[in-house]
Amino acid sequence: MHAIDPGPASNRLLAALPRTDFQLLAPQLTTLQLAQGTVLYEAGDEVDEVYFPLSGMVSLVAVMRDGKAIETATVGREGVVGAMSGLGLHISWVRAIAQLPAFASRVSSAQLRKAAASSKPISDLCIQYNEVLLGQARTTAACNALHHIEARFCRWLLQTRDRAESDTINLTQEFLSEMLGVRRTSVTEVASKIQAGGAISYSRGVIKIVDPEALKAMSCECYDTMEDQTSFSGRQPGRPHGGEGASPNGG
């Protein structure tokens, strides 16, 4: 995981914007560090700020009236959280929470709306990434209904590994059980079984992925499906302003 601010071009959507369009946003972007567990919005909140993750991962979680919750989608540096507020007033129907420590570039919804009004690539970004999140939610719903917890657990670990860009993930059993919508005892049983097979080691809230290929073999098809759904990220139309990892100032 990044220990220092990696810069706005670490977000693939921002990096893929044509330079002139990126410059509409650049002066308005501020970078902040998000501690694990930071809530960006609660369900029902008006979205007045938009977050472009630069590292780490944000979970979008559906919350029931009894307080139970389950993850419906995840956003890493390939995406954006709250982008539809760039097209008009937007209410969040999910809780957005930093699942891992993260850096993010933040812009107000009003400033994003102003930029989107004069930039088709920016308005397209808002619409297209919302379609990605809808696709993730649909796949997650099907996965939760049709696949065993072991396969879902492996799929989820692989997704988290990709976004954390690390084989070591700090997550409690309580958090894992909420994300997967299962009991803590089920998480313990499944983690122990996968550990016995040599794919992971798990101790005191720290998961280390030892054999990613073995983990993928135990995962369901939904891991590849979700990766395909997000593969458009970083392919916005027009000439990118410098490519992934490049300085937004052209350095």
Secondary structure, 3 states (H helix, E strand, C coil): CCCCCCCHHHCHHHHHCEHHHHHHHHHHCEEEEECCCCEEECCCCECCEEEEECCCCEEEEEECCCCCEEEEEEECCCCCECHHHHCCCCECCCEEEECCCEEEEEEEHHHHHHHHHCCHHHHHHHHHHHHHHHHHHHHHHHHHHHCCHHHHHHHHHHHHHHHHCCCEEECCHHHHHHHHCCCHHHHHHHHHHHHHCCCEEEECCEEEECCHHHHHHHCCCHHHHHHHHHCCCCCCCCCECCCCCCCCCCC
